[in-house]
Amino acid sequence: MNVAGPIRSRPLPLSADGKDTGMSVGSSSSNDVDMYLDVPSFELSLDEFEEYALARLKVLRKIEEMKTRNLPPETFRTQLDASIKANLTSTQQKHKTKLDVASHFILRAAYCRTEDL
């Protein structure tokens, strides 16, 4: 299954005072769930498609659960890092990137409310 689609641009993240944070939207950190500008053009099997979607969904559900518990920022970040490590981490960097990119766009398509995405 090809997960390619139209490429969209997004503004760079801004701090609370409206200044550029210096982070690009597509920048990568080993523990961050990243937002991507470039739609992937690789193929996935149906099993990979399902596995990747469920892995990212587990992380998003954990975020929602932690938000309802009003955790302090340090605890929130620690538990988020643990959830990402448990669900969206691979021993191979190439597979980790593929998992993260594909799962983002799979759930983006699954939960979009308009045809525009």
Secondary structure as UniProt FT lines:
FT   TURN            16..17
FT   TURN            25..26
FT   TURN            30..31
FT   HELIX           46..68
FT   TURN            69..70
FT   HELIX           73..87
FT   HELIX           93..110
FT   TURN            115..116
//
